[in-house]
């Protein structure tokens, strides 16, 4: 049994010792059956949250109204959720009512896809009432029951379906595919933050090209922030080799591919509810990519961009040119390393020095003078040495 299950096994056994059922469920079981890495496990039980709290000394209420309690056991945290059935969904996301039940099969019945509706007990016995193992063997994504019902319950499941295509390299079964095309509009009811999580996982999956194709072909892209109207450009994105790109680099490539005007870039990213720090990072990449598409790197632009952005932008430039992504990257990193200075903080002159040398009061001229000195040093036209800088300053007529 996998280490993650072995560590959690005593939790299941403790629940069983008190007369209740307990199983590993969901993605961890799926990944175990696929010999994939498992980071954490989810546990489902016939015990109610109150009963779980009487079994274990240390618990945290995180979603107790929906049946979930976190149990702290042997310095690990485990989410334990009571078997439940759900009433009608009132907003295409949350059930109007949750009932705690004692039946594992009824609990598995409410899950999204057959490959995620598999359970395993503490002894490694698999419980698979909806043929999820067969779906895994056939590499197919199909819903538990009617796709329309599952997607009306939680419309985000449509994004999850396409994300799993990217992550697992599975294909959608026909009913699931047709339902995506028919009910994609339900994504309008889903919070942008939830769509963002699924979209970014899709972008980072090993089969992202196929997933992006499905996102476009089914029309789901129409209900993602800012993408309506960019169908042709999105198809172009599919053809790029992006496996060596980071998530931020993939966002920058998306912006470059759909050619959003600079003035609309920030509103576009804000519509996705991206954190400001990441938003600025992506904008900076796109700005330098625009430069790189027009000109070669110079010592000063490498200095201005910084080694990380220089490398990222060169990868993006190569991607757009359909050249090997790491072409010239090592050379540019080496050039950055060989610069006379790699940061403004390394300048061996300050504004106070300039005021003293020239006997002038402070003002905007100091910033301009330091910028000129900085550029000359980077371009090896002036040594970063106080006496050399002072000599140049004193001989300069324009200050």
Helices and strands as residue ranges (DSSP letters): H 3-17, E 22-25, H 27-33, E 42-45, H 49-55, E 59-63, G 64-66, E 68-73, E 76-82, E 84-86, E 98-100, H 104-109, G 114-116, E 119-120, E 126-127, H 132-138, E 140-141, H 147-153, H 156-168, E 171-172, H 174-183, G 184-189, H 192-204, H 208-217, G 220-223, H 231-238, H 247-258, H 262-271, H 276-292, H 299-305, H 307-321, H 329-337, G 344-346, H 351-358, H 364-378, H 386-395
